[in-house]
């Protein structure tokens, strides 16, 4: 029997990522992997996400094999679950079950931070690492991230992790929810 678990300290200091890895740029959001999937025998991972004032997160999407748990550390995050927006202030929790279309954003004038936890055998923190790399690759290539061939690359990555991202809904989402609170 092989053991492909990588052991690392289970504690990371504030502002530090697992294995002192640099922050990722995921769709313009600084994301730090706090606990790697391999550190938990492939059962859990979590990241810390930083959002600027009035910043949108990912396009609406659905996970078919993954639940997410959010704990807001600073500011307020608005989570769209199905068609219901919910504000989650600092100290608040939000559970996003698999099979439900969702997204999130910071609709306020101050920064926000949250921990996103993935209690799953799926290595979602690694998906975020791959997504950040794909974004960097497209930037380095001078590619339009919204061009059909770029979207095909995003969709291929999404499919490997058994989730769907509704890129075409983003303009409608921004038009509907882009009005921030004063």
C-alpha positions as a LaTeX table, in Angstrom:
\begin{tabular}{lrrr}
\hline
Residue & $x$ (\AA) & $y$ (\AA) & $z$ (\AA) \\
\hline
Unk1 & 0.00 & 0.00 & 0.00 \\
Unk2 & 1.44 & 3.37 & $-0.96$ \\
Unk3 & 1.07 & 6.47 & 1.12 \\
Unk4 & 1.01 & 9.55 & $-1.08$ \\
Unk5 & 0.11 & 11.91 & 1.78 \\
Unk6 & 2.49 & 14.83 & 2.17 \\
Unk7 & 3.00 & 15.74 & 5.80 \\
Unk8 & 3.31 & 19.39 & 6.66 \\
Unk9 & 2.71 & 21.49 & 9.74 \\
Unk10 & $-1.01$ & 21.67 & 10.44 \\
Unk11 & $-0.63$ & 25.27 & 11.65 \\
Unk12 & $-0.06$ & 28.27 & 9.45 \\
Unk13 & 0.43 & 31.70 & 10.97 \\
Unk14 & $-1.84$ & 34.60 & 9.99 \\
Unk15 & $-0.88$ & 35.83 & 6.53 \\
Unk16 & 1.00 & 32.61 & 5.79 \\
Unk17 & $-0.05$ & 29.84 & 3.42 \\
Unk18 & 0.55 & 26.12 & 3.58 \\
Unk19 & 4.22 & 25.42 & 2.91 \\
Unk20 & 4.80 & 29.23 & 2.79 \\
Unk21 & 3.37 & 29.23 & $-0.73$ \\
Unk22 & 2.73 & 32.58 & $-2.39$ \\
Unk23 & $-0.79$ & 33.96 & $-2.60$ \\
Unk24 & $-2.66$ & 32.92 & $-5.72$ \\
Unk25 & $-4.43$ & 35.35 & $-8.04$ \\
Unk26 & $-7.78$ & 33.66 & $-8.65$ \\
Unk27 & $-10.01$ & 35.83 & $-10.85$ \\
Unk28 & $-8.39$ & 38.92 & $-9.36$ \\
Unk29 & $-8.81$ & 37.75 & $-5.76$ \\
Unk30 & $-5.80$ & 36.99 & $-3.56$ \\
Unk31 & $-6.28$ & 33.41 & $-2.34$ \\
Unk32 & $-4.05$ & 31.56 & 0.06 \\
Unk33 & $-4.20$ & 27.80 & 0.56 \\
Unk34 & $-4.30$ & 27.35 & 4.32 \\
Unk35 & $-4.63$ & 23.60 & 4.53 \\
Unk36 & $-3.75$ & 21.35 & 1.63 \\
Unk37 & $-5.80$ & 18.33 & 0.70 \\
Unk38 & $-2.80$ & 16.03 & 1.16 \\
Unk39 & $-2.37$ & 17.24 & 4.75 \\
Unk40 & $-5.73$ & 15.70 & 5.67 \\
Unk41 & $-5.40$ & 12.30 & 4.02 \\
Unk42 & $-7.38$ & 13.64 & 1.07 \\
Unk43 & $-10.50$ & 14.57 & 3.02 \\
Unk44 & $-10.44$ & 18.37 & 3.44 \\
Unk45 & $-8.79$ & 21.57 & 2.27 \\
Unk46 & $-9.35$ & 25.24 & 2.93 \\
Unk47 & $-8.32$ & 28.62 & 1.58 \\
Unk48 & $-8.42$ & 32.23 & 2.72 \\
Unk49 & $-9.92$ & 34.65 & 0.19 \\
Unk50 & $-9.37$ & 38.42 & 0.18 \\
Unk51 & $-11.83$ & 40.68 & $-1.64$ \\
Unk52 & $-11.46$ & 44.35 & $-2.44$ \\
Unk53 & $-14.40$ & 46.71 & $-1.92$ \\
Unk54 & $-17.16$ & 46.18 & $-4.52$ \\
Unk55 & $-15.40$ & 43.15 & $-6.03$ \\
Unk56 & $-17.30$ & 40.32 & $-7.70$ \\
Unk57 & $-16.27$ & 36.72 & $-7.18$ \\
Unk58 & $-16.64$ & 33.95 & $-9.74$ \\
Unk59 & $-19.48$ & 33.64 & $-12.23$ \\
Unk60 & $-22.46$ & 31.67 & $-10.93$ \\
Unk61 & $-21.51$ & 28.00 & $-10.78$ \\
Unk62 & $-22.57$ & 24.60 & $-9.46$ \\
Unk63 & $-20.51$ & 21.83 & $-7.87$ \\
Unk64 & $-21.70$ & 18.29 & $-8.35$ \\
Unk65 & $-19.35$ & 16.64 & $-5.82$ \\
Unk66 & $-18.38$ & 19.40 & $-3.42$ \\
Unk67 & $-19.93$ & 21.22 & $-0.46$ \\
Unk68 & $-18.46$ & 24.52 & 0.73 \\
Unk69 & $-18.45$ & 26.15 & 4.14 \\
Unk70 & $-17.62$ & 29.86 & 4.43 \\
Unk71 & $-16.56$ & 31.69 & 7.59 \\
Unk72 & $-16.31$ & 35.46 & 7.16 \\
Unk73 & $-13.32$ & 36.97 & 8.96 \\
Unk74 & $-13.68$ & 40.62 & 7.97 \\
Unk75 & $-16.28$ & 42.73 & 6.18 \\
Unk76 & $-19.47$ & 41.35 & 4.68 \\
Unk77 & $-19.80$ & 38.87 & 1.82 \\
Unk78 & $-22.99$ & 38.52 & $-0.18$ \\
Unk79 & $-23.67$ & 34.94 & $-1.24$ \\
Unk80 & $-26.14$ & 34.16 & $-3.99$ \\
Unk81 & $-27.57$ & 30.69 & $-3.37$ \\
Unk82 & $-29.99$ & 29.77 & $-6.15$ \\
Unk83 & $-31.82$ & 33.06 & $-6.57$ \\
Unk84 & $-31.55$ & 34.17 & $-2.92$ \\
Unk85 & $-28.85$ & 36.70 & $-1.98$ \\
Unk86 & $-27.72$ & 36.45 & 1.65 \\
Unk87 & $-25.38$ & 38.82 & 3.44 \\
Unk88 & $-22.85$ & 37.12 & 5.69 \\
Unk89 & $-21.12$ & 39.56 & 8.07 \\
Unk90 & $-17.83$ & 39.03 & 9.90 \\
Unk91 & $-18.23$ & 36.14 & 12.32 \\
Unk92 & $-20.95$ & 34.58 & 10.17 \\
Unk93 & $-21.03$ & 31.17 & 8.53 \\
Unk94 & $-22.58$ & 30.04 & 5.26 \\
Unk95 & $-23.00$ & 26.50 & 3.94 \\
Unk96 & $-23.25$ & 26.04 & 0.17 \\
Unk97 & $-24.36$ & 22.48 & $-0.60$ \\
Unk98 & $-23.47$ & 20.66 & $-3.79$ \\
Unk99 & $-26.05$ & 20.84 & $-6.53$ \\
Unk100 & $-27.02$ & 24.49 & $-5.93$ \\
Unk101 & $-26.01$ & 27.33 & $-8.26$ \\
Unk102 & $-24.14$ & 29.97 & $-6.26$ \\
Unk103 & $-21.59$ & 32.76 & $-6.28$ \\
Unk104 & $-20.39$ & 35.51 & $-3.94$ \\
Unk105 & $-19.16$ & 39.10 & $-3.94$ \\
Unk106 & $-18.17$ & 42.01 & $-1.72$ \\
Unk107 & $-20.86$ & 44.64 & $-2.28$ \\
Unk108 & $-19.51$ & 47.03 & 0.34 \\
Unk109 & $-16.96$ & 49.83 & 0.48 \\
Unk110 & $-14.49$ & 48.05 & 2.75 \\
Unk111 & $-12.29$ & 44.98 & 2.21 \\
Unk112 & $-13.54$ & 41.53 & 3.14 \\
Unk113 & $-11.84$ & 38.23 & 3.96 \\
Unk114 & $-13.19$ & 34.75 & 4.48 \\
Unk115 & $-12.13$ & 31.17 & 4.92 \\
Unk116 & $-13.67$ & 28.70 & 2.47 \\
Unk117 & $-13.58$ & 25.07 & 3.59 \\
Unk118 & $-14.02$ & 22.02 & 1.38 \\
Unk119 & $-14.91$ & 18.87 & 3.33 \\
Unk120 & $-14.56$ & 16.55 & 0.37 \\
Unk121 & $-12.38$ & 13.93 & $-1.18$ \\
Unk122 & $-12.13$ & 16.34 & $-4.13$ \\
Unk123 & $-9.00$ & 18.53 & $-4.00$ \\
Unk124 & $-10.70$ & 21.87 & $-4.66$ \\
Unk125 & $-7.79$ & 23.95 & $-3.35$ \\
Unk126 & $-5.76$ & 22.39 & $-6.17$ \\
Unk127 & $-8.46$ & 23.42 & $-8.66$ \\
Unk128 & $-7.97$ & 27.01 & $-7.48$ \\
Unk129 & $-4.21$ & 26.66 & $-8.00$ \\
Unk130 & $-4.83$ & 25.38 & $-11.53$ \\
Unk131 & $-7.35$ & 28.16 & $-12.21$ \\
Unk132 & $-4.84$ & 30.80 & $-11.08$ \\
Unk133 & $-2.19$ & 29.25 & $-13.35$ \\
Unk134 & $-4.58$ & 29.18 & $-16.32$ \\
Unk135 & $-5.39$ & 32.85 & $-15.79$ \\
Unk136 & $-1.67$ & 33.65 & $-15.65$ \\
Unk137 & $-1.01$ & 31.59 & $-18.79$ \\
Unk138 & $-3.73$ & 33.43 & $-20.71$ \\
Unk139 & $-2.34$ & 36.76 & $-19.53$ \\
Unk140 & 1.20 & 35.78 & $-20.56$ \\
Unk141 & $-0.11$ & 34.69 & $-23.97$ \\
Unk142 & $-1.91$ & 38.01 & $-24.43$ \\
Unk143 & $-5.16$ & 36.07 & $-24.88$ \\
Unk144 & $-8.62$ & 37.52 & $-24.37$ \\
Unk145 & $-9.99$ & 35.54 & $-21.39$ \\
Unk146 & $-13.52$ & 35.84 & $-22.84$ \\
Unk147 & $-12.62$ & 34.57 & $-26.31$ \\
Unk148 & $-14.23$ & 31.22 & $-27.19$ \\
Unk149 & $-10.89$ & 29.38 & $-27.17$ \\
Unk150 & $-10.06$ & 30.77 & $-23.69$ \\
Unk151 & $-13.49$ & 29.87 & $-22.35$ \\
Unk152 & $-13.00$ & 26.36 & $-23.75$ \\
Unk153 & $-9.83$ & 26.06 & $-21.65$ \\
Unk154 & $-11.68$ & 27.23 & $-18.53$ \\
Unk155 & $-14.55$ & 24.82 & $-19.21$ \\
Unk156 & $-12.14$ & 21.90 & $-19.68$ \\
Unk157 & $-10.64$ & 22.65 & $-16.25$ \\
Unk158 & $-14.10$ & 22.96 & $-14.70$ \\
Unk159 & $-15.17$ & 19.63 & $-16.19$ \\
Unk160 & $-12.17$ & 17.84 & $-14.64$ \\
Unk161 & $-13.49$ & 18.91 & $-11.22$ \\
Unk162 & $-17.12$ & 18.04 & $-12.09$ \\
Unk163 & $-18.59$ & 21.47 & $-11.81$ \\
Unk164 & $-20.17$ & 23.90 & $-14.23$ \\
Unk165 & $-19.45$ & 27.61 & $-14.43$ \\
Unk166 & $-22.07$ & 29.77 & $-16.12$ \\
Unk167 & $-19.76$ & 32.37 & $-17.65$ \\
Unk168 & $-22.57$ & 33.71 & $-19.83$ \\
Unk169 & $-24.54$ & 34.74 & $-16.70$ \\
Unk170 & $-21.85$ & 37.11 & $-15.42$ \\
Unk171 & $-23.00$ & 40.26 & $-17.30$ \\
Unk172 & $-26.58$ & 39.76 & $-16.05$ \\
Unk173 & $-25.26$ & 39.06 & $-12.54$ \\
Unk174 & $-23.21$ & 42.27 & $-12.50$ \\
Unk175 & $-26.11$ & 44.31 & $-13.91$ \\
Unk176 & $-28.45$ & 42.94 & $-11.25$ \\
Unk177 & $-26.17$ & 43.01 & $-8.22$ \\
Unk178 & $-23.60$ & 45.64 & $-9.17$ \\
Unk179 & $-25.32$ & 48.32 & $-7.18$ \\
Unk180 & $-23.44$ & 48.32 & $-3.89$ \\
Unk181 & $-24.71$ & 49.52 & $-0.56$ \\
Unk182 & $-23.49$ & 52.98 & 0.53 \\
\hline
\end{tabular}
